[in-house]
Every structure is written in C-alpha cells, then in structure tokens.
C-alpha cells in the first residue's frame, strides 16, 4: 500500500511496477492508490494494480503474484 510515488526522470519502456492495496486499509487512503495506479498506467511503465480485500496487511498470495509479475511470469 504505497503512500506516494515519485517517478525517476528516466524509466525503461515496459518497466514493471506492481502495486497492491487493501480496499479496507485504515492507514492509507485506498483512493489515493487507485489514482496513483491510473496515473502510472498512462506512462511507458507496465503497471499491475492488485486490489484485495483487507486492511494494511498483504497476503502470501499477493506477494507471490508480485514476484511472478516482477520476474516476467
């Protein structure tokens, strides 16, 4: 659940970015992450935004999905 994102001046085309955020997060606003993912998706990045049921805790399944995405699987 990212609180913010800052893009570097240069990014590789297709560089992978995985974002996960619980819809019931009580620490960081879910909508901010939705907006961030939408903005990043309009760049040359390959963005996957994984919403999940839950709070500010990530499950092993989401971690596995993130690793598979980062490794190109």
Secondary structure as GFF3:
##gff-version 3
##sequence-region A 1 73
A	DSSP	beta_strand	16	22	.	.	.	ID=ss1
A	DSSP	alpha_helix	30	41	.	.	.	ID=ss2
A	DSSP	beta_strand	46	52	.	.	.	ID=ss3
A	DSSP	alpha_helix	60	70	.	.	.	ID=ss4
###
